[in-house]
Amino acid sequence: MQFSIEVTPKTDVSELPQAVREVSITYLPGADYRDVVAQAVRLRQRGFDPIAHIPARTIRDRAHLSAYLDALRTEAHIRQVLIIGGSPDRPVGPFSSTLDLLETGLFGGLRIGVAGHPEGMPVLSAQECDRILALKNRYARDTGTDMFVMTQWSLDVATIHAWLDRIEPFNTLPIYLGIPGPTSPTTLLKFAKLCGVKTSLLGLKQQSSRLGKLLTVQTPDYLVDGLSDGPNGPVSDHRIHHFHIYTFGGVARSRDWLTTRLSQEAIPA
């Protein structure tokens, strides 16, 4: 079972679990790409494999994209990136989608991650999300590009299985399945509204109405177990390559959960 994790440019990477190798770095609207590069350098120095986010609608122009990629390559010796559409607001430049970025031809030699959406998107239907993912698969096949899918997070095992079944006829890319690290349901509610994970948001609202104010910490064990062979067995669904942890509850809390989880799996039955 493999795990990767997401951080911001300001995250203290000394708290990261050594059990992960791949670490993605967010690039939010209004941020400076040099902060992402600096974080990638720190991660590389600590022996991690950084995956820098490149949001299409945040890139001002081709020169901006070229400067960002050059800095990632020369300073952080980066080997992979995650290309996303980014904020649904109006693009600040000529790029509005991941395919727009790919067509620049500036990503040669890099392994490229693209987004997957088990719960769809606020502005696109599930069918349209699947159609776009199929186009990215075609791009990988036609160009020979090494690509993978990194998904939004979800709390619903059935929804994840349904999405995997739906894309199976065309998807050949490894899947890094997004799960939230340990955090409170109230925090998850906030991020569910921001991220547009509709099924998870509905489930959290129903849980909140049943239990009142939610203060307990919720861990992703039930998600990992629900997609695994037995309570602590290896991932049985071959379509999942990694579990990708979103650290809404803080890096230290995710680190402690993952350390405990992996130590329990190492104990013979």
GIZI-V106308 format. One record per pair of residues at least 24 apart in sequence whose C-alpha atoms are under 8 Angstrom apart, sorted by sequence separation. I is the first residue (numbers start at 1). J is the second residue. If there is no record, write none. Layout:
I_J / I_J
This chain:
149_173 / 151_175 / 153_177 / 154_178 / 155_179 / 10_35 / 23_48 / 25_50 / 27_52 / 148_173 / 149_174 / 150_175 / 151_176 / 152_177 / 153_178 / 154_179 / 155_180 / 9_35 / 21_47 / 22_48 / 23_49 / 24_50 / 25_51 / 26_52 / 27_53 / 147_173 / 148_174 / 149_175 / 150_176 / 151_177 / 152_178 / 153_179 / 154_180 / 9_36 / 21_48 / 22_49 / 23_50 / 24_51 / 25_52 / 26_53 / 27_54 / 28_55 / 51_78 / 54_81 / 56_83 / 147_174 / 148_175 / 149_176 / 150_177 / 151_178 / 152_179 / 153_180 / 8_36 / 20_48 / 21_49 / 22_50 / 23_51 / 24_52 / 25_53 / 27_55 / 30_58 / 50_78 / 51_79 / 52_80 / 53_81 / 54_82 / 55_83 / 56_84 / 57_85 / 58_86 / 148_176 / 150_178 / 186_214 / 9_38 / 10_39 / 13_42 / 22_51 / 24_53 / 29_58 / 49_78 / 50_79 / 51_80 / 52_81 / 53_82 / 54_83 / 55_84 / 56_85 / 57_86 / 58_87 / 81_110 / 83_112 / 185_214 / 186_215 / 9_39 / 13_43 / 28_58 / 49_79 / 50_80 / 51_81 / 52_82 / 53_83 / 54_84 / 55_85 / 56_86 / 57_87 / 79_109 / 80_110 / 81_111 / 82_112 / 83_113 / 84_114 / 184_214 / 185_215 / 37_68 / 51_82 / 53_84 / 55_86 / 57_88 / 79_110 / 80_111 / 81_112 / 82_113 / 83_114 / 84_115 / 184_215 / 185_216 / 40_72 / 44_76 / 55_87 / 57_89 / 59_91 / 60_92 / 61_93 / 79_111 / 80_112 / 81_113 / 82_114 / 83_115 / 184_216 / 185_217 / 232_264 / 233_265 / 44_77 / 57_90 / 58_91 / 59_92 / 60_93 / 61_94 / 80_113 / 82_115 / 112_145 / 114_147 / 116_149 / 118_151 / 119_152 / 137_170 / 184_217 / 185_218 / 232_265 / 34_68 / 37_71 / 41_75 / 57_91 / 58_92 / 59_93 / 60_94 / 61_95 / 111_145 / 112_146 / 113_147 / 114_148 / 115_149 / 116_150 / 117_151 / 118_152 / 137_171 / 183_217 / 184_218 / 33_68 / 37_72 / 41_76 / 56_91 / 57_92 / 58_93 / 59_94 / 88_123 / 111_146 / 112_147 / 113_148 / 114_149 / 115_150 / 116_151 / 117_152 / 119_154 / 137_172 / 182_217 / 183_218 / 40_76 / 57_93 / 59_95 / 110_146 / 111_147 / 112_148 / 113_149 / 114_150 / 115_151 / 116_152 / 118_154 / 134_170 / 137_173 / 182_218 / 183_219 / 34_71 / 57_94 / 69_106 / 99_136 / 111_148 / 113_150 / 115_152 / 130_167 / 134_171 / 182_219 / 37_75 / 38_76 / 40_78 / 57_95 / 69_107 / 133_171 / 181_219 / 182_220 / 219_257 / 37_76 / 56_95 / 57_96 / 180_219 / 181_220 / 56_96 / 57_97 / 66_106 / 119_159 / 159_199 / 180_220 / 56_97 / 118_159 / 119_160 / 179_220 / 56_98 / 62_104 / 118_160 / 55_98 / 152_195 / 154_197 / 156_199 / 56_100 / 119_163 / 153_197 / 156_200 / 179_223 / 56_101 / 118_163 / 152_197 / 155_200 / 118_164 / 154_200 / 29_86 / 24_82 / 28_86 / 29_87 / 188_248 / 187_248 / 187_249 / 177_240 / 175_239 / 176_240 / 177_241 / 179_243 / 181_245 / 174_239 / 175_240 / 176_241 / 177_242 / 178_243 / 179_244 / 180_245 / 181_246 / 182_247 / 183_248 / 184_249 / 157_223 / 174_240 / 175_241 / 176_242 / 177_243 / 178_244 / 179_245 / 180_246 / 181_247 / 182_248 / 183_249 / 156_223 / 174_241 / 175_242 / 176_243 / 177_244 / 178_245 / 179_246 / 180_247 / 181_248 / 182_249 / 183_250 / 82_150 / 155_223 / 176_244 / 178_246 / 180_248 / 181_249 / 157_226 / 157_227 / 183_253 / 182_253 / 181_253 / 182_254 / 181_254 / 122_196 / 121_196 / 164_239 / 182_257 / 120_196 / 121_197 / 181_257 / 120_197 / 119_197 / 120_198 / 119_198 / 119_199 / 153_246 / 150_244 / 4_176 / 1_234 / 1_235 / 16_251 / 15_251 / 16_252 / 15_252 / 4_242 / 6_244 / 17_255 / 2_241 / 3_242 / 4_243 / 5_244 / 6_245 / 7_246 / 16_255 / 17_256 / 19_258 / 2_242 / 3_243 / 4_244 / 5_245 / 6_246 / 7_247 / 11_251 / 15_255 / 19_259 / 1_242 / 2_243 / 3_244 / 4_245 / 5_246 / 6_247 / 17_258 / 3_245 / 5_247 / 17_259 / 7_251
